[in-house]
Amino acid sequence: MEHDPVKPGVSTAPTTPAVQLAIRGKTALMEAVEDVLYGSIAGIVGKYIEYPFDTVKVRLQSQPDHLPLRYKGAIDCFRQSIQADGVLGLYRGITAPLVGAAAETSSLFLFERAGREVLYLSGTVSRGAELSLPALWLTGAFSGACTSFVLTPIELVKCKIQAPALSGAIGAPVLRPLPIIRDILRHEGLSGFWHGQLGTLIREAGGCSAWFGAKETVTKLFYRLKTKRAASEAEKQHILTQPLPLWEQAVAGASAGVSYNFLFFPADTVKSRMQTLAIGDTAGRRTFWHEATVLWRQHGLRGLYRGCGITCLRSAPSSAFIFIVFDGLKRHFPLQ
């Protein structure tokens, strides 16, 4: 039985069979190590690009309901933030998110590979066969659901640093990760770190399905357009073994970022509002669905998508760089 040739840059995790991995001198364990190592590097690069936009997004999302809106929009939030804290203020609390970005991105690629293994072991897909697009969207959802449990505590700390609830204003003293972690543990116990988990789960399961799925869909579209112009079968196979040009990889990655954020942004908005409450404020705490209902009644659909524009704007280049860096490292620096 002949297998499809390896397509560098096409898949975020290889679909080649174990036999081909052995020929390349690489075990499944080494592939997993690559996912963690290179996913961490790609995540850190992406976080530096997107973090100022993420800070603005969280501040827009977490504005109190009982007060007039502090910011007229993303540009106004940028302006006020820079006036109060300078440009570096937009990078407030980036240390913990850098660790989180490394953990998140490496987990996404690792769990996506695990999702593929589940399909192989269940017999849904024969090992060595190229996964269909629906299967790739499914493994993306599996990856996001698993990663959400890693991500919720990290995002909880990040949100409290980016939008301090105790002061309710930018320009307040900078909060540090370790004191926040200590306070959460003291006032809310270990389970307090997963406050907002349902919102993260919905966002990550649905969003990562779109993240991996959109990237693969656009990538396959580019290859399909190229192979249609091939004069022979040999030329077609040669095209499939070559990585896409960087601009096409960037377009595929950018489409992944925008799809991830736009489709499930309301879940992220509700999660951010829950996670920016003052530590120990159990009286003001609402469930995910209650918080979503209150927001809908007071601000409608616009309230649920508050900050979405700036988020999609920052996610396009960030995701493009993440996939380019990840695929490039795996292609040029394979671990043996």
Number of C-alpha atoms within 10 A of each C-alpha: 3 6 11 14 14 18 20 18 24 25 19 23 21 18 22 17 17 14 13 16 16 11 9 11 12 16 17 13 9 15 20 18 15 23 26 21 18 24 30 25 21 26 27 21 19 25 24 15 16 20 21 20 20 21 25 24 25 23 27 27 23 24 20 13 11 7 7 8 11 14 16 9 16 20 12 13 19 20 13 16 21 16 13 13 15 14 14 10 19 19 18 19 21 21 13 16 22 21 15 24 26 23 22 25 26 26 23 28 26 22 24 29 23 17 21 25 16 15 17 16 12 10 10 11 17 13 18 18 14 19 18 12 15 12 18 25 25 23 27 28 29 24 26 32 23 18 26 25 17 18 22 23 21 23 25 25 25 27 25 23 22 25 28 21 19 12 11 16 14 20 16 13 9 13 17 16 18 11 11 17 17 11 13 20 16 13 13 15 11 12 10 18 19 19 20 24 23 20 24 28 23 21 26 30 24 23 28 30 28 29 27 32 25 24 30 24 20 19 21 17 13 16 18 14 10 14 18 10 10 14 9 11 10 9 12 17 16 14 17 20 15 14 17 20 9 13 11 15 23 23 18 29 29 27 26 28 29 24 25 27 26 17 13 22 23 25 23 24 27 28 30 26 25 24 27 25 21 17 18 15 10 11 6 9 16 14 14 18 13 12 16 22 13 14 20 15 10 12 13 13 12 13 19 20 21 23 23 23 16 18 24 21 16 23 29 23 20 25 30 24 22 26 26 20 19 25 24 18 18 21 14 9 11 14 14 10
